[in-house]
Amino acid sequence: MTDVLHERPRLTGLAYRLLGSLSDAEDVVQEAYGRWYALTGPQREAIESPGAWLTTVASRICLDQLGSARVRRERYFGEWLPEPLPEQAGPLADPADRVTLDESITMAFLVVLDAMTPAERVAFVLHDVFGYPFAEVATVLGRSPAASRQLASSARRRVRAARPPAPARESAEVVRAFKLAWEAGDIEGLVGLLDPEATVVADGGGLVSAVHRPVVGGERVARYAVDLTGRMAALTLVETTVNGRPGLVAERDGAIVAVMAFEVAGDVVRRIWAVRNPEKLGRWQRA
């Protein structure tokens, strides 16, 4: 009997990049395996590459979910952000079953992916991130290899249009300075660490308080941050890694109430993504 369980980490990584939710990714992978084991023995033995078969099935499930996700997003309260990952991607069923932390799962990258059409996203992730040939991508999408190549090319232009972030070490220094200025309530210091067009996007999911629209402008962001800590007593900021990049978590009464991912360019913060939706923070409470 063909052992296919070693494919789980790769499939989970694929589905997470496509859906922006590790919980949904795990459900997709479980369904893909369910379909595999629903095949008869002879049917499974006839499949030349079980890994490719599982990838195709998982990708198609994700493609269907991405189509329905756009409808759900229209009913989502406030801004939607991807589910943030702790440094070790959360304790999964097996220590080896962890999404590889690299540049293709940073919050900035996932936000760019989320702006793509479902077909663009699948074509780009399968080809550019996982190295699948366009002939196989075309099978997943139900389009020609030429059309799949065009979709990936369009997605690639979107990714390239996003300015490259600062190296992780430099980003960590800026995030640390930002944390210290924030804790001190130093608005002037915060403004100096923020791009003039800096933006904060918060996701509360309608379950906790969060700004419903992005806060734009360095000074506005600085004042928003200081005002926030003033309204939330006993808030503790802790440096951490969010999706493989330097970030912060906000703790209150022993619980994590926000996970913040940063996009740093040069020596200033360009974007902050603050996830407050408790449904997306479960892994952080256990990390």
Buried (B, 14 or more C-beta within 10 A) or exposed (E): EEEBEEBBBBBBBBBBBBBBBBBBBBBBBEBBBEEBEEBEEEEBEEBEEBBBBBBBBBBBBBBEBBEEBEEEEEEEEBBBBBBBBBBBBBEBEEEEBBBEBEBBBBBBBBBBBBEBBBBBBBBBBBBBBBEBEBEBBBBBBEBEBEBBBBBBBBBBEBBEEEEEBBEBEBBBBBBEBBBBBBEEBBBEBBBBBBBEEBBBBBBBBEEBEBBEEBBEBBBBBBBBBBEBBEEEEEBBBEEBBBBBBBBBBBBEEEEBBBBBBBBBBEBBBBBBBBBBBBEBBBBBEEB
